Amino acid sequence: MQKFSDLVERFALAVLLIGGAGMVTAMFLGAGDVVGTQFFGWPIPGVLEITESTMTLIVFGALAYAQIRRNHIRVELIYSHMGPRTRAAMDVAANVAAIIFFGFLLSEAIAEGMTSWRIRETADGLIQFPLYPARWILISGTVMLLLQLGLHTIQDLGRVSSGEELEERDDLPPIPGLPDLPDPNSFDRKP
């Protein structure tokens, strides 16, 4: 199972990096379009269509990697005060709820992706930009997230029975482009 987990992790990191490149591309295109339109009266054709498609890559490319790092938003008001078994059970419940939600999303995304592929859907604009690649990016990002949620559910079920704490992973590389943030538990807290 560790080999499979490593494979999902590598693929998620690769997709995250591609999403980062897409974000940089969208940023430069957007800035170029603003400068071209405001100062020279020449907008860059197709910027809106390309940016819309890259948003899918940016968001769904990062979901699985955020799950690998367990960096999705969690309300820790109650969670941090529970014992290891209860926290593990809460993690299992959250994973199952996410699997159900993203399972429904995947079902609809596949139907939309197949339709988009069949009709060779393109954006209405100056450039006939194809939309079906973005739909397939959404599908692949959701599949990677579901695989990682499944792996975490298995790990968390093991934690429920053993009572082990969730081990923090220090071997993960930082997310490209983001500064390393200090550990919030390392600050001196005054009573």
PyMOL commands that set and color helices and strands:
alter all, ss='L'
color gray80, all
select helices_A, chain A and resi 2-40+47-68+76-79+84-119+132-162+184-186
alter helices_A, ss='H'
color red, helices_A
deselect
rebuild
show_as cartoon
